[in-house]
Amino acid sequence: IDLGLAMQLTNILRDIKEDVSLGRIYLPQEDLEHFGYTEGEVEAGVQNDRFRALMQFEASRAREHFQRGKRLIPLLPLRSRACPAVLGGIYSRLLDRIEARGYNVFRERISLSSREKLLLALRLWCLSLLPLRGVATAW
């Protein structure tokens, strides 16, 4: 559940611009209100200090879910670890990229290249085969 929440929050942050173009805003209303950032500002793509504070808060929330979720991966049967390990690692790296770009999700869709995803997937898949904690420290 935690891993799913982390990936969904990351998706929401990455896709703000795309979702707005479809008439949707998935950022929690209570968080928008808390940071004083309005739906109109989301729709206009306003990037100000309130937006960055909101995004930092949501990214931190996602990070907490990633941390809780990845602790459970070693408890899965060996055969079942690769999928959540790879997906969690890719989405965690995507969140890294969102943060590194100063949360500028309105300029362009932030993503990982196919090469990055492939290399990360191979690394995490191999680590998922290690007993106990191999994959839990990978991302």
Backbone bond lengths (Angstrom), bond angles and torsions (degrees), N, CA, C in turn:
res aa  C-N    CA-C-N  psi(-1)  N-CA   C-N-CA  omega(-1)  CA-C   N-CA-C  phi
1 I - - - 1.462 - - 1.522 109.84 -
2 D 1.350 116.36 -46.65 1.464 118.94 -179.90 1.521 111.73 -60.93
3 L 1.308 116.76 -42.84 1.457 119.87 -179.97 1.531 110.29 -63.74
4 G 1.302 116.74 -41.28 1.463 120.93 177.17 1.517 111.91 -62.32
5 L 1.319 117.10 -42.81 1.465 120.75 177.86 1.524 111.01 -63.77
6 A 1.318 116.78 -42.13 1.467 120.61 179.39 1.531 110.73 -61.35
7 M 1.310 116.39 -45.04 1.468 119.68 -179.23 1.524 110.82 -67.54
8 Q 1.330 117.57 -39.03 1.463 120.40 179.28 1.524 111.02 -66.11
9 L 1.329 117.31 -43.02 1.469 119.69 176.97 1.523 111.06 -61.15
10 T 1.320 116.88 -41.46 1.464 120.65 178.10 1.517 110.07 -62.40
11 N 1.312 116.75 -42.67 1.468 121.66 176.86 1.517 111.43 -60.17
12 I 1.316 116.69 -44.24 1.465 121.22 179.62 1.527 109.93 -60.15
13 L 1.320 117.07 -45.62 1.464 120.77 -179.08 1.525 111.14 -64.73
14 R 1.309 116.50 -44.37 1.470 120.19 -178.85 1.522 111.75 -64.64
15 D 1.323 117.48 -37.45 1.465 121.89 -170.52 1.522 115.31 -98.22
16 I 1.327 117.78 17.58 1.468 119.70 -177.95 1.526 111.07 -53.91
17 K 1.322 117.30 -50.59 1.473 120.91 -177.32 1.529 111.01 -60.88
18 E 1.325 116.69 -47.55 1.458 121.23 -179.36 1.535 111.02 -62.42
19 D 1.326 116.46 -43.96 1.465 120.14 -179.33 1.531 111.42 -63.94
20 V 1.340 117.28 -40.40 1.466 120.96 178.50 1.523 110.28 -61.52
21 S 1.338 116.60 -39.02 1.470 119.57 179.70 1.534 111.63 -64.50
22 L 1.335 116.33 -20.18 1.466 121.74 177.15 1.524 111.90 -98.58
23 G 1.347 116.12 7.82 1.461 120.93 178.75 1.514 114.12 78.52
24 R 1.328 116.60 25.33 1.466 120.84 -177.13 1.522 110.68 -124.93
25 I 1.330 115.01 142.70 1.460 121.93 172.39 1.524 106.27 -132.09
26 Y 1.323 116.20 117.33 1.454 121.00 -177.04 1.527 113.37 -101.52
27 L 1.326 117.49 -3.76 1.464 119.16 175.91 1.523 108.10 -64.18
28 P 1.331 117.93 137.35 1.473 119.55 -178.27 1.530 111.93 -59.62
29 Q 1.325 115.74 130.41 1.464 122.16 -179.07 1.528 111.73 -55.87
30 E 1.333 116.73 -42.09 1.468 119.41 -178.55 1.525 111.23 -64.65
31 D 1.339 117.38 -31.64 1.466 120.16 178.07 1.531 110.90 -74.22
32 L 1.330 116.44 -39.66 1.467 119.44 174.75 1.533 109.79 -56.89
33 E 1.321 116.17 -47.89 1.464 120.81 179.99 1.522 111.39 -63.16
34 H 1.323 117.23 -43.74 1.468 121.41 -179.10 1.528 111.31 -58.28
35 F 1.327 117.30 -40.27 1.462 120.76 -177.34 1.532 112.47 -93.49
36 G 1.340 116.91 0.82 1.455 120.43 177.28 1.520 113.19 66.88
37 Y 1.303 116.46 29.17 1.460 122.10 179.87 1.523 106.86 -107.83
38 T 1.315 117.08 124.20 1.462 120.79 -170.51 1.531 112.70 -93.53
39 E 1.316 114.97 162.06 1.463 120.15 175.06 1.525 110.07 -61.79
40 G 1.319 116.94 -36.20 1.470 120.67 176.88 1.517 111.82 -60.52
41 E 1.325 116.24 -38.40 1.463 119.71 177.47 1.530 110.91 -68.86
42 V 1.335 116.71 -37.38 1.469 119.56 175.57 1.519 108.88 -60.27
43 E 1.323 115.85 -48.18 1.474 120.73 -178.12 1.520 112.24 -62.38
44 A 1.336 117.11 -33.86 1.469 121.59 -179.85 1.528 112.33 -85.57
45 G 1.319 117.49 -7.29 1.461 120.62 179.86 1.522 113.30 71.91
46 V 1.323 116.54 31.47 1.463 121.08 -179.05 1.524 109.67 -71.79
47 Q 1.331 115.05 126.55 1.465 121.02 177.60 1.519 108.02 -116.19
48 N 1.311 115.08 98.65 1.457 120.97 -179.82 1.528 108.56 -127.09
49 D 1.326 116.49 -173.76 1.462 119.60 -178.49 1.529 112.08 -61.82
50 R 1.338 117.24 -35.38 1.469 119.95 179.22 1.533 110.66 -66.47
51 F 1.326 115.96 -39.26 1.468 120.01 177.84 1.524 110.30 -64.13
52 R 1.329 116.72 -46.87 1.466 119.63 -179.30 1.525 111.38 -63.89
53 A 1.329 117.98 -37.36 1.471 120.66 177.13 1.525 110.50 -65.03
54 L 1.320 116.77 -41.86 1.467 121.55 177.04 1.524 110.59 -61.51
55 M 1.320 116.48 -46.95 1.459 120.93 -179.12 1.529 111.13 -64.58
56 Q 1.318 116.68 -40.21 1.464 120.21 178.38 1.531 109.89 -63.10
57 F 1.315 116.58 -41.19 1.460 121.19 177.83 1.529 110.84 -61.53
58 E 1.333 116.74 -47.19 1.462 120.58 -178.56 1.530 110.94 -66.78
59 A 1.330 116.78 -38.19 1.476 120.30 177.81 1.522 110.29 -64.87
60 S 1.322 116.99 -40.41 1.472 120.44 177.62 1.520 110.79 -63.93
61 R 1.295 115.66 -39.54 1.474 120.39 176.58 1.531 110.20 -61.33
62 A 1.328 116.57 -44.75 1.469 120.39 177.79 1.521 110.37 -62.16
63 R 1.330 117.87 -42.60 1.474 121.86 179.74 1.532 111.04 -58.97
64 E 1.330 116.63 -41.54 1.466 119.73 178.24 1.522 110.66 -60.89
65 H 1.320 116.47 -42.53 1.471 120.37 178.41 1.533 110.84 -66.07
66 F 1.337 117.24 -40.69 1.468 119.61 176.88 1.522 110.23 -59.46
67 Q 1.318 117.11 -45.07 1.467 120.60 -178.42 1.527 111.49 -61.64
68 R 1.322 116.60 -45.73 1.467 119.30 179.18 1.527 111.20 -66.16
69 G 1.327 116.66 -40.52 1.459 120.76 -178.15 1.515 112.89 -66.90
70 K 1.316 117.40 -41.41 1.467 118.32 -176.30 1.518 112.29 -72.99
71 R 1.321 118.04 -21.67 1.463 120.02 176.54 1.525 111.55 -65.48
72 L 1.312 116.77 -24.49 1.458 120.33 -177.47 1.527 113.19 -88.03
73 I 1.324 118.03 -16.77 1.462 120.50 -177.57 1.525 112.32 -56.90
74 P 1.340 119.63 -43.19 1.474 118.50 178.90 1.526 113.85 -62.99
75 L 1.304 117.41 -16.90 1.465 120.51 179.71 1.531 112.49 -84.11
76 L 1.323 116.06 -11.14 1.464 120.12 177.77 1.523 109.72 -76.20
77 P 1.329 116.37 154.69 1.464 118.11 172.84 1.533 109.27 -57.86
78 L 1.298 116.89 145.59 1.462 122.54 -176.48 1.527 112.47 -49.43
79 R 1.318 116.99 -42.64 1.470 121.74 -178.35 1.518 113.08 -66.50
80 S 1.331 117.56 -20.41 1.466 121.49 -174.97 1.525 113.77 -99.80
81 R 1.298 118.76 -1.94 1.465 121.91 -173.53 1.524 114.87 -77.83
82 A 1.312 116.97 -34.00 1.464 120.00 -170.03 1.528 113.14 -58.36
83 C 1.305 117.87 -47.53 1.469 120.57 -175.53 1.524 112.30 -60.77
84 P 1.333 119.60 -55.32 1.470 117.58 179.18 1.527 112.73 -65.32
85 A 1.337 117.15 -31.88 1.463 119.95 179.00 1.525 110.85 -65.34
86 V 1.317 116.67 -46.27 1.460 120.99 -178.95 1.523 110.92 -67.45
87 L 1.312 117.40 -49.22 1.468 119.86 -179.45 1.528 111.30 -62.18
88 G 1.325 116.55 -44.54 1.459 119.85 178.65 1.518 111.84 -60.99
89 G 1.322 116.36 -41.92 1.459 120.46 179.82 1.519 112.70 -65.78
90 I 1.320 116.65 -41.23 1.466 120.37 179.38 1.524 110.43 -65.60
91 Y 1.307 117.16 -46.33 1.467 119.58 -179.83 1.529 112.00 -68.46
92 S 1.310 117.49 -34.39 1.456 120.38 175.95 1.531 110.08 -64.00
93 R 1.315 116.86 -41.57 1.469 121.53 177.54 1.532 110.18 -65.25
94 L 1.319 116.97 -36.93 1.460 121.06 176.86 1.533 110.20 -62.85
95 L 1.317 116.55 -41.77 1.457 120.13 176.73 1.533 110.23 -63.74
96 D 1.326 117.42 -38.70 1.473 120.79 174.02 1.525 110.26 -55.05
97 R 1.310 115.95 -45.25 1.468 121.55 -177.62 1.530 110.75 -65.62
98 I 1.330 117.09 -40.77 1.471 120.83 177.90 1.522 109.67 -60.90
99 E 1.317 116.35 -45.45 1.464 120.88 179.28 1.527 111.13 -64.69
100 A 1.323 116.94 -43.19 1.466 121.40 -178.13 1.529 111.94 -63.65
101 R 1.306 117.17 -26.92 1.470 121.01 178.81 1.525 112.07 -92.00
102 G 1.326 115.73 16.65 1.461 119.89 176.85 1.516 113.59 64.36
103 Y 1.333 115.92 28.60 1.463 123.42 178.58 1.526 113.06 65.44
104 N 1.325 117.35 20.37 1.461 120.85 179.98 1.531 109.86 -78.58
105 V 1.317 114.97 80.05 1.462 121.44 -178.27 1.526 112.24 -93.10
106 F 1.339 116.45 -2.34 1.460 119.67 -179.36 1.526 112.28 -88.84
107 R 1.319 117.96 -25.42 1.468 121.10 -176.21 1.526 111.08 -70.74
108 E 1.332 116.10 -50.61 1.458 121.14 -179.85 1.518 109.01 -154.24
109 R 1.307 115.36 160.36 1.463 119.90 178.92 1.523 108.39 -72.24
110 I 1.306 116.80 122.16 1.456 121.93 -178.47 1.523 107.93 -82.18
111 S 1.323 115.48 132.01 1.458 119.57 -177.74 1.519 109.88 -152.07
112 L 1.306 114.85 175.21 1.455 122.62 172.57 1.525 107.36 -105.67
113 S 1.298 116.37 147.53 1.462 119.16 177.04 1.528 109.31 -70.39
114 S 1.310 115.64 161.07 1.467 120.25 177.32 1.528 110.24 -59.13
115 R 1.320 116.32 -39.00 1.462 120.72 179.17 1.529 111.27 -63.19
116 E 1.337 116.03 -45.38 1.468 119.98 178.24 1.528 111.05 -59.49
117 K 1.326 115.79 -46.37 1.466 119.88 -179.47 1.528 111.06 -62.53
118 L 1.320 116.18 -42.91 1.463 119.93 -179.12 1.528 110.88 -63.39
119 L 1.320 117.57 -48.84 1.467 120.62 -179.56 1.527 111.58 -62.77
120 L 1.311 115.92 -41.97 1.461 119.98 178.54 1.527 110.44 -65.60
121 A 1.316 116.80 -42.63 1.469 120.46 179.35 1.528 111.02 -61.68
122 L 1.326 116.98 -44.04 1.469 119.97 179.06 1.522 111.38 -62.46
123 R 1.319 116.23 -44.97 1.468 120.78 -179.93 1.528 111.29 -61.86
124 L 1.331 116.11 -47.32 1.467 119.63 -177.93 1.523 112.02 -70.27
125 W 1.323 116.63 -34.96 1.465 119.23 176.84 1.526 109.62 -62.19
126 C 1.333 116.28 -46.04 1.476 119.56 179.05 1.529 110.70 -62.27
127 L 1.318 117.03 -44.18 1.462 120.37 179.78 1.527 111.89 -64.24
128 S 1.332 116.23 -30.61 1.473 119.04 -179.13 1.520 111.38 -67.41
129 L 1.325 117.51 -18.05 1.462 121.06 179.76 1.528 112.51 -82.69
130 L 1.330 116.04 -12.38 1.463 119.53 178.98 1.523 109.71 -75.18
131 P 1.311 116.94 143.84 1.459 118.86 178.77 1.525 111.42 -65.37
132 L 1.276 115.11 149.37 1.461 125.87 174.67 1.510 115.49 57.43
133 R 1.310 120.60 -101.01 1.459 122.08 -163.62 1.522 116.71 -99.88
134 G 1.311 120.11 6.50 1.459 121.39 -175.97 1.510 114.04 -50.63
135 V 1.312 117.46 -52.62 1.449 120.97 -175.35 1.528 112.26 -79.45
136 A 1.314 118.03 -24.83 1.466 120.60 -176.35 1.517 112.05 -66.00
137 T 1.308 118.19 -20.74 1.457 120.41 179.87 1.529 111.53 -102.09
138 A 1.323 118.11 0.31 1.455 121.87 -173.07 1.521 114.16 -77.40
139 W 1.309 119.10 -27.27 1.459 120.52 -179.65 1.501 112.53 -141.96
